[in-house]
Amino acid sequence: MGWKTVFVLALLIVGAIGYYLWGVVEEAPKEATLPGYTNALKNDELKAQAAAATANVQTVQEAVNKFRTMKNTNPATLQELVPEYLDHIPGGLQYDASTGTVSPIQ
């Protein structure tokens, strides 16, 4: 037998094993693939942003309530809360001075 015959036989054996394994081995779960991992990261980031926005709204709303308690009126703008009630005004919030309500920007 020549080296070409041995090479062809080895190639056929390796191909047959590969074909067999292709049918036997299960696919990876969708979340274990790169697109699945990327989507999970994006979803986690959105959840973290939502949690941070909720915490910001609560903190600023508490400051507005303290201002109202101390001065018997709502602040005209959120800037009136700095520096006595808050260190800074977080971004992503809207404020209605007539009701004293703080909410995330939609």
Kinemage of the C-alpha trace (Angstrom):
@kinemage 1
@onewidth
@group {chain A} dominant
@subgroup {mainchain}
@vectorlist {calphas} color= white
{ca met a 1} P 0.000 0.000 0.000
{ca gly a 2} L 1.286 3.391 -0.934
{ca trp a 3} L 1.226 6.518 1.169
{ca lys a 4} L -1.643 7.918 -0.912
{ca thr a 5} L -3.843 4.956 -0.024
{ca val a 6} L -3.013 5.285 3.678
{ca phe a 7} L -3.749 9.009 3.513
{ca val a 8} L -7.133 8.449 1.838
{ca leu a 9} L -8.070 5.751 4.371
{ca ala a 10} L -7.072 8.000 7.281
{ca leu a 11} L -9.071 10.860 5.770
{ca leu a 12} L -12.119 8.615 5.385
{ca ile a 13} L -11.837 7.386 8.990
{ca val a 14} L -11.462 10.909 10.371
{ca gly a 15} L -14.380 12.086 8.221
{ca ala a 16} L -16.570 9.204 9.404
{ca ile a 17} L -15.761 9.950 13.051
{ca gly a 18} L -16.503 13.652 12.504
{ca tyr a 19} L -19.798 12.874 10.799
{ca tyr a 20} L -20.774 10.534 13.644
{ca leu a 21} L -19.913 13.098 16.326
{ca trp a 22} L -21.777 15.827 14.450
{ca gly a 23} L -24.992 13.838 14.808
{ca val a 24} L -24.376 12.689 18.385
{ca val a 25} L -23.103 15.828 20.156
{ca glu a 26} L -25.893 18.168 21.278
{ca glu a 27} L -25.879 21.839 20.413
{ca ala a 28} L -24.788 24.277 23.067
{ca pro a 29} L -27.612 26.028 24.919
{ca lys a 30} L -28.489 29.365 23.362
{ca glu a 31} L -27.274 31.310 26.416
{ca ala a 32} L -23.860 29.599 26.160
{ca thr a 33} L -23.225 31.028 22.684
{ca leu a 34} L -21.704 34.442 22.004
{ca pro a 35} L -25.006 36.047 20.874
{ca gly a 36} L -26.784 34.562 23.897
{ca tyr a 37} L -24.105 35.855 26.254
{ca thr a 38} L -24.228 39.305 24.636
{ca asn a 39} L -28.019 39.471 24.961
{ca ala a 40} L -27.800 38.436 28.623
{ca leu a 41} L -25.275 41.228 29.262
{ca lys a 42} L -27.542 43.788 27.571
{ca asn a 43} L -30.530 42.636 29.631
{ca asp a 44} L -28.492 42.823 32.841
{ca glu a 45} L -27.363 46.338 31.948
{ca leu a 46} L -30.957 47.452 31.359
{ca lys a 47} L -32.008 45.966 34.710
{ca ala a 48} L -29.156 47.769 36.466
{ca gln a 49} L -30.092 51.077 34.821
{ca ala a 50} L -33.723 50.621 35.854
{ca ala a 51} L -32.706 49.858 39.441
{ca ala a 52} L -30.433 52.914 39.555
{ca ala a 53} L -33.169 55.147 38.109
{ca thr a 54} L -35.641 53.880 40.716
{ca ala a 55} L -33.161 54.574 43.515
{ca asn a 56} L -32.504 58.079 42.126
{ca val a 57} L -36.218 58.845 41.927
{ca gln a 58} L -36.761 57.712 45.518
{ca thr a 59} L -33.795 59.727 46.842
{ca val a 60} L -34.808 62.927 45.065
{ca gln a 61} L -38.492 62.461 45.979
{ca glu a 62} L -37.503 62.165 49.649
{ca ala a 63} L -35.498 65.397 49.340
{ca val a 64} L -38.507 67.157 47.756
{ca asn a 65} L -40.704 65.911 50.606
{ca lys a 66} L -38.225 67.207 53.223
{ca phe a 67} L -38.094 70.577 51.411
{ca arg a 68} L -41.911 70.729 51.416
{ca thr a 69} L -42.039 69.845 55.121
{ca met a 70} L -39.469 72.494 56.050
{ca lys a 71} L -40.701 75.332 53.804
{ca asn a 72} L -44.402 74.492 53.255
{ca thr a 73} L -43.982 74.690 49.466
{ca asn a 74} L -42.570 72.603 46.661
{ca pro a 75} L -39.217 73.643 45.208
{ca ala a 76} L -39.582 75.507 41.913
{ca thr a 77} L -36.731 73.442 40.453
{ca leu a 78} L -34.685 70.498 41.662
{ca gln a 79} L -31.648 72.794 41.876
{ca glu a 80} L -33.186 74.361 44.990
{ca leu a 81} L -32.469 71.070 46.778
{ca val a 82} L -28.686 71.422 46.342
{ca pro a 83} L -26.658 71.468 48.652
{ca glu a 84} L -28.986 71.451 51.673
{ca tyr a 85} L -31.008 68.320 50.770
{ca leu a 86} L -28.911 66.682 48.020
{ca asp a 87} L -25.247 66.760 46.962
{ca his a 88} L -26.224 66.817 43.291
{ca ile a 89} L -29.187 66.224 41.022
{ca pro a 90} L -28.884 62.871 39.214
{ca gly a 91} L -29.658 62.808 35.510
{ca gly a 92} L -32.614 61.137 33.851
{ca leu a 93} L -35.282 62.673 36.073
{ca gln a 94} L -38.190 64.982 35.417
{ca tyr a 95} L -39.889 67.112 38.040
{ca asp a 96} L -43.372 68.586 38.240
{ca ala a 97} L -43.208 71.593 40.572
{ca ser a 98} L -46.987 71.915 40.829
{ca thr a 99} L -47.367 68.445 42.386
{ca gly a 100} L -43.842 67.958 43.755
{ca thr a 101} L -43.527 64.674 41.865
{ca val a 102} L -40.224 63.266 40.630
{ca ser a 103} L -40.242 60.613 37.907
{ca pro a 104} L -37.794 59.062 35.449
{ca ile a 105} L -37.667 60.582 31.981
{ca gln a 106} L -39.631 58.347 29.640
